[in-house]
Amino acid sequence: MSNIEDKLAEEKKRIDSYTAPDELETRLREALNKAPNKQKQNAPLWKLVAVAMFFIVIIGYQYNGLAYYGKKLFGFDEMMTGTLMELNEEGLGQIVDETVTLVDGTKLTIEGVMADSNQLILYYSLNNPKGIKDHIRDYFRFLSISGFLTNSFPTSGTFIVDDNQTEIKGTQSFEPVSPFAKKLTVNFQQGMNNNQTVEKFVTIPYNPNKALQTEIKQSINKAIKVDKGTITFQTIRATPTMTVVEGKLNVENFDRVPDALWGIQLYANGKEVTSLGGGYQSSLLGRKFSLNYDALPKGLHSLELKINEFAGYENVDKKLALATNNNPTMLNEKELWIQDINTTSEMVEITIRTDNDVMLDGVSIETEEEVTPLKTIVRQSYVKLEDGQQMKERTLLFEANTEPEFIYINGMHFMKEYGDMIEIPVD
């Protein structure tokens, strides 16, 4: 019996240590007021004790969930995607409400955060009844979030200014923070009246237990061949806020074509998942990339990656007579327009237009006596034609002083349609 009594005493101490959340009484009172009146019935005493004990234990073990249930961030709907808005409506963010005053009296308030293993989203506001000055609005930016085992940098953000120019509301996404951090320091930079900047910080509480749980984390480990190398898809990690696909690139001409990664699409249950951007980084170990997509739908039964377009290369091997006219020269299915030819005592300048994704390779000019390779490209811009088509215009410079007869093009980098598909198993 003594063992049983000791265990009961320990259990009593543990239960006595539980603290119900502050808003619990209010929620219960509201629920009771709304409940219809019923005829009073007397329940046996042992049943009342059992219910009371059960309720206390539930409160003790579910304290975090009850404390945060129903809390949501207000005033940020215009900056939230459908996914983030749904999570906010469910009260899955953490309210912070920490304020620091900037040098001109503007108040920066960290309203709340929403976090998972893919990112931390910071919700903030800047308020000044006298107006948000240009040096604050134009030079305020977040630098990093630091904490225990944490040094996270910004990835993307957006903000809106109210009509009175007295309030800014914004969101800033950061790399994910450590699951062991209980305090986070938000480091930021603000502008001064003299166009100088100063760095400051504000420390906020953080509950890692409220980070949203990862839904899918698995290997892909499949490679796709492209014209100048291979793309290897390594992992996929899906959380309630975002889906991230990571991999590595061994592609010679990857950086010769703008936005080559954006032609890779993710499909869930046969429907395209909205792309949220991504990026890449180069190191001695190679080039790694990450692609960000919206959260996956519930009831997932199929998942696929489609390489719709990616950097390609085509051998052209054409010598074109140089003349400006109103008709383009076709390089396979791409247009090349010769806009202007100008010869000086030191340089030959040829202004051309092509489709936005085209980069010429191995370009030179020729006369009967010599061949002169391309020296450099200047004055690149984008031109919108009358029919709405947008083209890339730039001037090619050659170190020559004789008007050329031909321009030679060895090859062409461009966004090429591939259409390869990778199926990702769904457990």
PALUM-490268 format. One record per residue (C-alpha): x, y, z; residue in one letter. Coordinates in steps of 0.25 Angstrom, whole numbers, padded with zeros to 4 digits, always signed. Each point is the difference from the previous one (the first is absolute). Example, Ala and Ser with C-alpha at 12.3 -4.5 7.8 and 13.67 -1.06 7.14 Angstrom:
2
+0049-0018+0031A/+0006+0014-0002S/
***
This chain:
427
+0000+0000+0000M/+0011+0009+0003S/+0005+0000-0014N/-0014+0003-0005I/-0001+0012+0009E/+0013+0005-0004D/-0004+0000-0015K/-0013+0006+0004L/+0008+0011+0007A/+0009+0002-0011E/-0011+0001-0010E/-0007+0010+0009K/+0012+0009+0000K/+0001-0001-0015R/-0014+0004-0003I/+0000+0011+0011D/+0012+0006-0008S/-0009+0002-0013Y/-0004+0014-0004T/-0012+0002-0009A/+0002+0010-0011P/-0005+0014+0003D/-0011+0000-0010E/-0006-0013+0004L/-0010+0006+0010E/-0005+0010-0010T/-0002-0011-0010R/-0007-0009+0009L/-0009+0011+0005R/-0004+0004-0014E/-0003-0015-0003A/-0008-0001+0012L/-0008+0013-0003N/-0003-0005-0014K/-0005-0014+0005A/-0015-0002+0001P/-0005-0002+0014N/-0003-0014+0004K/-0007-0006+0012Q/+0010-0002+0011K/+0003-0015+0003Q/+0008-0005+0012N/+0012-0008-0005A/+0007-0010+0009P/+0012+0006+0008L/+0010-0010-0006W/-0004+0004-0014K/+0002+0015+0003L/+0014-0003+0006V/+0003-0009-0012A/-0004+0011-0010V/+0008+0010+0008A/+0013-0008+0000M/-0001-0003-0015F/-0002+0015-0003F/+0012+0004+0008I/+0009-0010-0006V/-0005+0004-0014I/+0003+0014+0003I/+0014-0003+0006G/+0004-0008-0013Y/-0006+0009-0010Q/+0004+0013+0006Y/+0007+0005-0012N/-0011-0003-0010G/-0011+0006+0008L/+0009+0013+0003A/+0002+0003-0015Y/-0014-0005-0005Y/-0007+0011-0007G/+0011+0010+0000K/+0002+0006-0014K/+0007+0012-0006L/-0009+0012-0005F/+0003+0009-0011G/+0009-0008-0008F/-0010-0007-0010D/+0005+0008-0012E/+0013-0006+0001M/-0003-0014+0003M/-0002-0011-0010T/-0012-0009+0001G/+0008-0010+0007T/+0006+0010+0011L/-0014+0006+0001M/-0006-0014+0003E/+0011-0003+0011L/-0003+0014+0006N/-0015-0002+0001E/+0003-0013+0007E/+0008+0008+0010G/+0013-0008-0003L/+0009+0012+0001G/+0007+0005+0013Q/-0004+0014+0005I/+0013+0008+0004V/-0004+0015+0002D/+0014+0005+0003E/+0002+0015-0003T/+0013+0008-0001V/+0001+0015-0003T/+0009+0005-0012L/+0008+0012+0000V/-0011+0009-0006D/-0011-0005+0009G/-0005-0010-0009T/-0004-0013+0007K/+0003-0013-0005L/-0009-0011+0005T/+0003-0015-0003I/-0014-0005+0000E/+0002-0015-0001G/+0007-0011-0007V/-0004-0013-0007M/+0011-0010-0001A/+0003-0014-0005D/+0012-0008-0005S/+0000+0008-0014N/-0001+0014+0005Q/-0003+0010+0011L/-0010+0011-0004I/+0001+0013+0008L/-0013+0009+0000Y/+0004+0014+0004Y/-0005+0015-0001S/+0006+0014+0000L/-0008+0011+0006N/+0002+0015+0001N/-0012+0010+0002P/+0009+0010-0006K/+0002-0008-0013G/+0010-0011-0004I/+0012+0008-0005K/+0007-0004-0013D/+0013-0003+0007H/-0007-0011+0008I/-0009-0005-0011R/+0011-0001-0010D/+0012-0004+0009Y/-0007-0009+0010F/+0003-0015-0002R/+0002-0013+0008F/+0014-0005+0001L/-0002-0014+0007S/-0006-0007+0011I/+0010-0006+0011S/-0002-0009+0012G/+0004-0013+0006F/+0006-0008-0012L/-0007+0010-0009T/+0006+0010-0011N/-0011+0001-0010S/+0000+0010-0011F/-0012+0007-0008P/-0005-0007-0012T/-0012+0008-0005S/-0009+0011+0005G/-0011+0010-0003T/-0007+0012+0006F/-0011+0010-0002I/-0002+0014+0004V/-0013+0006+0005D/-0007+0012-0007D/+0005+0009+0011N/+0014-0004-0001Q/+0001-0002+0015T/+0000-0016+0000E/+0007-0011-0007I/-0004-0014+0001K/+0010-0011-0005G/+0004-0014+0000T/+0014-0005-0001Q/+0004-0014-0002S/+0013-0006+0006F/+0008-0013-0001E/-0006-0010+0010P/+0005+0002+0015V/+0005-0011+0010S/-0011-0008+0007P/+0008+0002+0013F/-0001+0015+0000A/-0009+0006+0010K/+0004+0015-0003K/+0003+0006-0013L/+0007+0013-0003T/-0005+0008-0012V/+0011+0008-0006N/-0003+0012-0009F/+0005+0012-0006Q/-0007+0014+0000Q/+0003+0013-0008G/+0004+0013+0006M/-0003+0014-0004N/+0014+0002-0005N/-0001-0012-0009N/+0008-0009+0009Q/-0005-0013+0006T/+0001-0006+0013V/-0002-0014+0005E/-0009-0004+0011K/-0007-0012+0006F/-0013-0005+0007V/+0000-0013+0008T/-0013-0008-0001I/-0006-0013+0007P/-0001-0012-0008Y/-0007-0013+0003N/+0007-0011-0009P/-0011-0010+0004N/-0010+0009-0008K/+0008-0002-0013A/-0009-0006-0010L/+0003-0015-0003Q/+0007-0005-0012T/-0010-0008-0009E/+0010-0007-0010I/+0015-0001+0000K/+0006-0010-0009Q/+0011-0003-0010S/-0002+0001-0015I/+0014-0003-0005N/-0003+0001-0015K/+0008+0007-0011A/-0005+0006-0013I/+0009+0002-0012K/+0000+0013-0007V/+0008+0005-0012D/+0012+0005+0008K/+0000-0009+0013G/-0010-0006+0010T/-0010+0005+0011I/+0000-0009+0012T/-0013+0001+0009F/+0004-0004+0014Q/-0011+0002+0010T/-0014+0006+0002I/-0005+0006+0013R/-0014+0004+0001A/-0005+0008+0012T/-0013+0007+0003P/+0005+0014-0006T/+0009-0005-0012M/+0006-0012-0008T/+0015+0001-0003V/+0007-0009-0010V/+0015+0000+0001E/+0011-0005-0009G/+0013+0002-0007K/+0003+0005-0014L/+0012-0004-0009N/-0004+0008-0012V/+0010+0008-0008E/-0009+0010-0006N/-0010+0002+0012F/+0004+0015+0002D/-0001+0003-0015R/-0015+0000+0000V/-0008+0009+0010P/-0009-0007+0010D/+0003-0014-0005A/-0006-0007+0013L/-0014+0006-0002W/-0003-0010-0011G/+0000-0011+0011I/-0015-0003+0004Q/-0005-0008+0012L/-0014-0007-0002Y/-0008-0006+0012A/-0012-0008-0004N/+0002+0004-0014G/-0001+0015+0002K/+0011+0010+0000E/+0005+0005+0013V/+0002+0015+0000T/+0015+0004+0000S/+0005+0009+0011L/+0014+0002-0006G/+0013-0006+0004G/+0015+0002-0002G/+0014-0007-0001Y/+0014+0002+0006Q/+0013-0004-0005S/+0012-0005+0008S/+0012-0009-0002L/-0008-0012+0001L/-0009+0004-0011G/-0013+0008-0003R/-0012-0003+0009K/-0015+0004-0002F/-0013+0001+0007S/-0014+0002-0006L/-0011+0005+0009N/-0015-0003-0003Y/-0013+0002+0007D/-0005-0010+0011A/-0004-0014-0005L/-0015-0003+0000P/-0007-0009+0010K/-0003-0014-0005G/+0013-0001-0008L/+0000-0012-0009H/+0010+0004-0011S/+0012+0009-0001L/+0009+0003-0012E/+0011+0009-0005L/+0000+0005-0014K/+0011+0006-0007I/-0008+0008-0010N/+0011+0010-0004E/+0015+0001+0004F/+0013+0006-0006A/+0003-0007-0013G/+0010+0002-0011Y/+0000-0001-0015E/+0011+0000-0011N/-0003+0011-0010V/+0012+0000-0008D/-0005+0011-0009K/+0007+0012-0008K/-0010+0011-0002L/+0001+0011-0010A/+0000+0013+0008L/-0011+0010-0004A/-0011+0007+0008T/-0014-0003-0006N/-0014-0002+0005N/+0000-0015+0001N/+0007-0009+0010P/+0010-0011-0002T/-0005-0013+0006M/+0010-0008+0009L/-0008-0013+0000N/-0013+0005+0007E/+0006+0013+0005K/+0000+0014-0006E/+0012+0008-0002L/-0001+0015-0005W/+0011+0008-0004I/-0003+0014+0004Q/+0012+0009-0003D/+0015-0001-0004I/+0009+0011+0003N/+0015+0000-0003T/+0010+0009+0006T/+0016+0001-0001S/+0000-0010+0012E/-0012-0008+0001M/-0011-0006-0007V/-0014+0001+0007E/-0011-0009-0004I/-0014+0001+0007T/-0008-0012+0000I/-0014-0005+0006R/-0003-0014+0004T/-0011-0007+0008D/+0003+0003+0015N/+0005-0014+0003D/+0011+0000-0011V/+0015+0001+0002M/+0008-0002-0012L/+0013-0008+0001D/+0013+0001-0008G/-0003+0013-0007V/+0010+0007-0010S/+0000+0009-0012I/+0006-0003-0013E/+0006+0008-0012T/+0008-0006-0012E/+0013+0002+0008E/-0003-0003+0014E/-0009-0006+0011V/-0002+0008+0013T/-0006-0006+0012P/-0010+0007+0009L/+0006+0009+0011K/-0011+0003+0009T/-0015+0004+0001I/-0005+0013+0004V/-0014+0008+0002R/-0009-0012+0002Q/-0014+0003+0002S/-0014-0006-0002Y/-0009+0006-0011V/-0015-0002-0001K/-0005+0000-0015L/-0013+0005-0005E/-0006-0014+0000D/+0003-0002+0014G/+0012-0009-0002Q/+0012+0003+0009Q/+0014-0001-0005M/+0014+0001+0005K/+0009+0011-0007E/+0015+0001+0002R/+0012+0006-0007T/+0011-0010-0004L/+0014+0007+0000L/+0012-0006-0009F/+0014+0006-0001E/+0000+0003-0015A/+0000+0012-0009N/-0005-0006-0013T/-0015-0001-0002E/-0003-0015+0000P/-0007-0008-0010E/-0005-0012+0008F/-0003-0004+0015I/+0003-0014+0004Y/-0008-0007+0011I/+0005-0013+0005N/-0011-0003+0010G/-0011+0004+0009M/-0004-0001+0014H/-0015+0001+0003F/-0012-0006+0008M/-0003-0013-0006K/-0012-0009+0002E/+0003-0013+0006Y/-0012-0006+0006G/+0006-0011+0009D/-0008-0004+0012M/+0005-0006+0013I/-0011-0007+0009E/+0002+0001+0015I/-0005-0011+0008P/-0011+0004+0010V/-0002-0009+0012D/
***
